[in-house]
């Protein structure tokens, strides 16, 4: 078949002999006009072979001739349609068919040359960035060759377009004009074959250059060490955005423009060129999600999920054809499997916290390794709150018993925790805090156990304040837990320094016998030294908490001792009442010792290794 059969509604009706002769003459003129220009560009002709081998019909210098060539093909088609209807045995029909074959061979060659020679200008990045923001530039259109007002406007507009972009758009216009001519003449197969071969190689090469390994199987991925697989995940993450927004998007635009005459051909070309590469691209995260799940893989899985999720609108739009539905389903399956994997790892993470069985206590009541690990992990999870919200939206939290209202806040409070991801992260923190309660009970000294709880909860609150957790858990959560820190610190002061306070009289200014005065000073000195010595190895890593404890102790003990000292500790009284004074500390000395205890900056010099105290820990 050399041309499309005319539509029945457009068949030329029987006419009078005179009209028939006039129409036939007109059609013969079309054939003669076509013969002139087609023969001129026929490389098989000895007379024109040299010229045709060095010149391109669709070069910039031959714009008008290219337009005439395409116009002659249109006239030739009309003549062939007429002759088929009225003089199917005419020699002119055979001549016209031969000319059409010659013209199609040239157009096929020109189509190939434009695709190859303009490879740089028709790369997906150029097409996606230029064609999406510029109207199509048409040097010639097979369906309309008359230069009208709109074409003049387009030409004026072209003058303001950069040279590189102009070449790109002109090449697309030429490809579209050739495609329209070949498809209309019944040579769609030849045109499509050239286009698919060249453009598929370009897409495949571009994907390879982006670092996407198309031959990587699930079995290979499954056997990889995590370090090696993580490198491949990073490469994929670096490639996927460019692949979707530039490579496939640009290819879709080019297909849509070149084959705008035929939606079915447009779909067929894009599908055959891009489908295989796209399936390989989106099959990778699906295969990764099938691998063994461990908590260390969580954040790479979230990166994969986030990448596919963010690109989903583009994926859905670019691969909207029915023939590319498998690409969409593969991307969706990747999200489903990655979401399942993330939920599994969240469950495993919670179980790991609950099963933590470390029996050793942290020296000095410092930050427990479990606290650091869990809070750092949860802080990173908070950075993925957007994708995690999607993943856990329909995944109800199952807990052994209702959470206390005091932990989550009142339901009527607008700042109470309500979103699924906020509830889940708060629950993970609560699970960890419950484990810390058990670790605190392992300390033999009750005061140290309270200091341990204060230190660790302060670390938790600090991590929340410094990360996106503060937006997920809210100010109310932070305030309530800061209050708990103060309660723990107060309990530490009460248990750790109660003996010191008990050594002083309830009324430090009341008149008491000298022996009792002496006994009170002796007991105070012993209790203070005991507390100081015991706590010299205890730590308070957080500067703010250190300040608060030091100030609180000074206010709790200092004023009472100062009153008692000023009442009974004067130099004159000391000299008159006893020869050897039991008073070892002045009120100022207490402040110096506390500074040394908490900051390592005192002048007492009685502590052997100030570097082991909280003041030395940052």
C-alpha positions, 0 to 999 in steps of 0.5 A: 500500500503506497498511500491511504485509500480515500474516504468514501465521503470524499470520492470524486462523483461521476462528472461530465466528460468536460469536467473529467478532462479538466480534473485529469489535466490538473492531476497530471500537472500535480504529478509533473510538479512532483516529478520535478522536485522529487527527481531533483533530490533522487540520489539514485539518479546519476545526474543528482547523486553528487548533489544529494549526497552532500546536501540535506533537503531539510537543511537551513538553506533549503527551507523553501525547497523542503516546503515545496517538496512536502507540498508536492507530495501532498499534490501527488497524493491527491492525484493518486487518489483521483486516478485510483477512483477514475483511471485505475489502469492509467500509466500515470498512476504507476508513475505517481506510485514510483515517485511516491516510493522515491519521495518516501525513501528520501524522507526516511533518509532525512528523518534518520539524518535529522535524528542522528545529526541533531542528537545533541539538540534533541537530548531529553534534557534539552527537549524537556526544558525548552519544549515545556516552556516554548510553543512549537516552532514549525518550519513547515507543516504537512497539513498546512503549507500556506504561510499565514499571519500566525506563521509570520508571528511565529517567525518573529517570535523565533528571532528572540529564541537562542540559537541552540534552542531554535535548532532544537525546535526546528529539528522537532518541527521538521521531524513532525512534518516528515512524520505527517507526510510519511504516515499520511502516505501509508509509510508509517511503519518505515518512519516508526522503525527509524524513530524507535531504533534511534531514540531507544538507544539514546534513552538506554545510553542516558540511563546507563550514564546516570548509573542505573544498572538495568541488569541487576536482579533480585537474587544479586541484590539479595546476596549483596552486603549492606555496604555495597547495596547502600552505594547502589541505592545512593546511585539510584537516588541520584539518578531517579529524579533526572531520569523521570523529570528529564529523560522520560519527560523529554522523550514523552514531549518529543514523541507527542510533538513528532507524532502529533498526527496519530495518538496511537503511534505516539503511544506505541513509540513512547512505550517501546522506547521507554517502557523497558528502561522505566521498568528497570528503574522502578523495579530496583526499589521494589527488589530492595524492599524484598530483602532482609529488613534490619533497623540500620536500613530504615533511612535508605528505605525511607529515601527510596520511598520518598523519591518515588512518592515525590515523583509519582505525579510525574510518573503518572502523567508521563506514563499515562498510556494504557501500554505503559500501565505496568510502569505505573503499577511497578512504581506503586508496588515499590511504594507498597513494598517499601511501606511494608518494610518500613512498618516491619522495621519500626516494629522491630525497632520497638521490640529491640528497645523492649528486649534491651537486657543490658545489666551494667549501670552507666558510671556516675548516672550519665546518659545510657547508650540506649537513650543516645541510640534511640533518641538519635534514631527517632530524631532522624525518623522525625526528618521523614515525618512526611513520608512516615505519615503516609506509611503509618496512616492506616496502621493503628498503634497496638499497645498493651494498655491505654497511654496515660493522658498526662503523657499525651496531653488532654484530648481537648488540648489543641496541642495534644498529640494526634497525628499517627506518626506523632503518636507512634514516635511518642510511644517509642520514646515512652517505651524507652523511658520505661526501660530507663526506669528499670535501669535506674533501679539498678543503682544502689544509691537512690539519689544516683538513680534519680540523677540518672533519670534526670540526666537521661530525660533531660537528654531526651527533652534536649533532642526533642527541642533540637530536632523536628520532634518538637513540631511533632510532639508539641510544646505541651509534651516538652513542658511536661517532660521538663517538669519531670526532669525538675522532679527527678532533680529535686528528688536527687537533691533531697536524697543526696543532701538530706543528711547534710540538711538534717545535721543542722537545727530546725531553727538555726538562730535558736539558742542552744547549748555549746555542746549541741552547737559543736555537735551540729557543726561536726555532723554537718562537716561529716555529712557534707564531706561524705556527700561531696566525696560520694558525688565527686564521680557523678555526672551532669552532662547538660549545662542547663541542668547543672546550673539548675541543680547547683543553684537549687542546692545553694538555695536549699542548704546555703541560707540555713548554714549561713544563719547557723554559722553567723550565729555560732561560728564567729571567731571570737566565740570559737576561741572562747568556747573551744580550742579545737574548732569543729567548723571546717567550712564557711558559707563561702566555702560551700559555694566553692565546693559546689562549683568544684563538684559541678564545674570542676572550677573550685579552689578547694583542691580536695578532689583528686580527679575533677575531669571525671565529674559532670562539669568536665563532660560536654 
